[in-house]
Amino acid sequence: TPRKAIAEGSITFTAKAFKILIQEGSPKGDVFETAKIAGIMAAKSVPGIIPLCHPLVLEKIKINFERLTTKNTIKVTAEVLCMGKTGVEMEALTAVSVACLTIYDMSKWMGQDMSISNLRLIHKSGGKSGEYNR
């Protein structure tokens, strides 16, 4: 069965740190490309991280970042697709979580006053339980 899940979460900074992140980045390297790779790797690693999750052949993992400038926030979205017997909600949620944690790690040189929040499933389709939309 075709399975799809979309999850989102956000990381909020101080106004000063957000400005530095957007204008200068991090001395560790490209924050968003690194977070994208980390999110993809995390989605693929779910069975090794979360007990009782099945290994799946993931066909698509897409990570997006949206700058919410007025809120000093980066919104992270992950979309995961597969053909399988079980859903990919955990893969999408894990991808967002790890992408946010990677942004945190690469930005902590500016201070630890960051907040990761709003981790949630936005959409799920496929399988017996049908479609879910937040």
SVG drawing of the C-alpha trace seen along z (x, -y; Angstrom):
<svg xmlns="http://www.w3.org/2000/svg" viewBox="-10 -41 44 46">
<polyline fill="none" stroke="black" stroke-width="0.4" points="0.0,0.0 1.3,-3.5 2.0,-5.2 2.7,-8.9 3.3,-11.0 4.1,-14.7 5.3,-16.0 6.5,-19.4 8.2,-21.0 10.0,-24.3 13.1,-25.8 12.9,-29.3 15.9,-31.6 16.5,-34.9 16.2,-37.8 20.0,-38.3 20.8,-34.6 18.1,-34.2 19.7,-37.2 23.2,-35.7 21.9,-32.3 20.2,-33.7 23.0,-36.2 26.1,-34.4 25.3,-30.8 27.5,-28.7 31.2,-28.1 30.5,-24.4 29.2,-24.7 25.9,-24.9 23.3,-24.5 20.3,-23.7 22.1,-21.2 23.5,-19.5 20.1,-19.4 18.6,-18.0 21.1,-15.2 20.6,-14.5 16.8,-14.3 17.1,-11.9 19.5,-9.7 17.3,-9.7 14.2,-8.6 16.2,-5.7 17.4,-4.8 14.0,-4.6 14.0,-0.8 17.4,-1.2 16.2,-4.1 12.5,-3.3 11.7,0.2 9.2,2.3 9.4,0.1 9.7,2.1 12.5,1.6 10.9,0.0 12.1,-0.7 11.6,-4.5 11.1,-5.8 11.1,-9.5 12.3,-11.7 11.9,-15.4 13.0,-17.9 12.0,-21.6 12.8,-24.7 10.7,-27.8 11.9,-31.0 9.3,-32.6 11.1,-35.9 8.6,-37.7 8.8,-34.8 12.6,-34.2 11.7,-30.6 12.6,-27.9 9.7,-25.6 11.0,-22.1 8.7,-19.9 9.4,-16.2 7.5,-14.2 8.1,-10.5 6.8,-8.0 7.0,-4.2 5.1,-1.2 4.6,1.0 2.6,2.8 3.0,0.1 2.9,-3.7 5.7,-6.1 4.6,-8.5 7.5,-7.7 10.0,-8.2 8.6,-11.7 8.4,-12.7 12.0,-11.4 13.3,-13.3 11.9,-16.6 13.1,-16.0 16.7,-15.2 16.7,-18.1 15.7,-20.5 18.3,-19.0 21.0,-19.4 20.1,-23.1 20.3,-23.4 23.7,-21.8 25.1,-23.9 23.8,-27.1 24.6,-26.6 27.8,-28.6 25.5,-31.7 24.0,-30.5 21.6,-27.9 18.5,-30.1 16.7,-28.1 13.5,-26.2 12.3,-23.1 8.6,-22.8 5.4,-22.0 6.5,-18.5 3.4,-17.0 1.9,-14.9 0.3,-17.0 -0.8,-14.3 -0.9,-10.5 -2.4,-8.4 -2.5,-4.8 -3.4,-1.7 -6.6,-0.5 -7.0,-3.5 -7.3,-5.8 -6.3,-9.4 -5.5,-11.9 -5.1,-15.6 -4.5,-18.1"/>
</svg>
